[in-house]
Amino acid sequence: MKTTTYLSSTLIELEDNYGAHNYHPLPVVLSKGDGVYVWDVEGKQYYDFLSAYSAVNQGHCHPRIINALIEQAGELTLTSRAFYNDQLGAYEKFVTEYFGFEKVLPMNTGAEGVETAIKICRKWGYEKKGIPNGEAKIIICGQNFHGRTTTIISFSSDPDAKGHFGPYTPGFHSIPYNDLEALKAVLQKEGDRVAGFLFEPIQGEAGVFVPDEDFIRAAATLCQQHQVLFIADEIQTGIARTGSLLAVCGNCTCQGPCERQATYTKPDILILGKALSGGVYPVSAVLADNHIMEVIRPGQHGSTFGGNPLACAVAVAALNVVKDEKLAQNARHLGELFRMRMNRLIEKTNLIQLVRGKGLLNAIVINDTPQSKTAWNICMQLAENGLLAKPTHGNIIRFAPPLVMTEEQMHECCDIIERTILNY
Ligand SMILES: *Cc1c(COP(=O)(O)O)cnc(C)c1O
């Protein structure tokens, strides 16, 4: 165990005094991680049930990913795209074959991936669909979370995310999530001006909202009928989190690219981030086929760090871990176990309304108002009992542990949650 001379309280004070107050963390200061566990500076061990918002699907400090990082860091880290590097081409071949697309555009953070997808979509709208310049619209969903840039928050419905950050980027049309009729109505009314439909296959930040069984398939069909790009933001849901390689894979665990599977709906544009690096390094990617990606020409988009050799080496290792350790299958199995245990708990308490989710992206809804402190206080108690989770939207607690968890560990975690709730 790493030793440190600071106490949690001192370190919290430092962040408080010198850092912008743009987050409200649980008062736990972590200094070490290994697999499903993290430790605080006092040496207390916790199960991590956030996984850095699903960036650490492969578990903390996975040795294969860390080795890839260390090896590549000693060779070459950054060249910029002014030159070729010896890692990028191999990574691009690997990641496109892995997800079943013809081309990839590499970026760093999730928000950059979404921005990239928006730019590609608009340009495609003008150059391929023939939308009059400046009039392209993109349909988005209420309660979405796609990141924090000025354009992305322009189409957020969260007053905290949006308030006083205007003027806002125009060109976005909001419909309620999981509402096919609303999608159909917009497309019928102004489909000739619509370039894309951007959505999360499960809304994570909003509180883990799973759409109806046929929503993704039917929405894709509508988009196809109106020549509108179907753009899946799988930054949180992708890479085995929901029990398949991608949430758009439906109920398939073949570890894709799975175009033969009846449940798979291939997006026109796929956005990935977070677990693409196993949480080791910021790596995001936008995937599409040639007829879409070819609208981007030299000089029209880029990033100094995008596609750097370190990112490429880390991402290849991270994706290999997902396949080799069958993380999608494990997420599916443990997810069923988790929801079964939570449903049993719900029968014993009035504190929880329901559990929902898919694979290991789940949430419980606490029986109190979103303004109440109940969910926060439960998370404080969970931390005390050795399990870290964070409320979202006041009365919802998201549970998303690393996917490398064992069945025995999951039972122990459910025991902790049960004990905490029943003693609250
Ligand atoms: C986290 C997230 C993003 C933003 O990713 P950053 O790396 O934080 O910029 C975008 N979309 C979804 C669905 C996310 O969960």
The ligand as an SDF file (V2000), in Angstrom:
LIG
                    3D

 15 15  0  0  0  0  0  0  0  0999 V2000
  -19.3340   11.0380  -20.3700 C   0  0  0  0  0  0  0  0  0  0  0  0
  -20.1730   11.2210  -21.5660 C   0  0  0  0  0  0  0  0  0  0  0  0
  -19.8610   12.1800  -22.5560 C   0  0  0  0  0  0  0  0  0  0  0  0
  -18.7300   13.1560  -22.4140 C   0  0  0  0  0  0  0  0  0  0  0  0
  -17.4630   12.5680  -22.2800 O   0  0  0  0  0  0  0  0  0  0  0  0
  -16.2450   13.4330  -21.6790 P   0  0  0  0  0  0  0  0  0  0  0  0
  -15.0620   12.5410  -21.8460 O   0  0  0  0  0  0  0  0  0  0  0  0
  -16.5740   13.7230  -20.2510 O   0  0  0  0  0  0  0  0  0  0  0  0
  -16.1520   14.6770  -22.4910 O   0  0  0  0  0  0  0  0  0  0  0  0
  -20.6690   12.2330  -23.6780 C   0  0  0  0  0  0  0  0  0  0  0  0
  -21.7180   11.4170  -23.8240 N   0  0  0  0  0  0  0  0  0  0  0  0
  -22.0610   10.5000  -22.9050 C   0  0  0  0  0  0  0  0  0  0  0  0
  -23.2290    9.6060  -23.1430 C   0  0  0  0  0  0  0  0  0  0  0  0
  -21.3120   10.3840  -21.7350 C   0  0  0  0  0  0  0  0  0  0  0  0
  -21.6750    9.5000  -20.7980 O   0  0  0  0  0  0  0  0  0  0  0  0
  1  2  1  0
  2  3  1  0
  2 14  2  0
  3  4  1  0
  3 10  2  0
  4  5  1  0
  5  6  1  0
  6  7  2  0
  6  8  1  0
  6  9  1  0
 10 11  1  0
 11 12  2  0
 12 13  1  0
 12 14  1  0
 14 15  1  0
M  END
$$$$
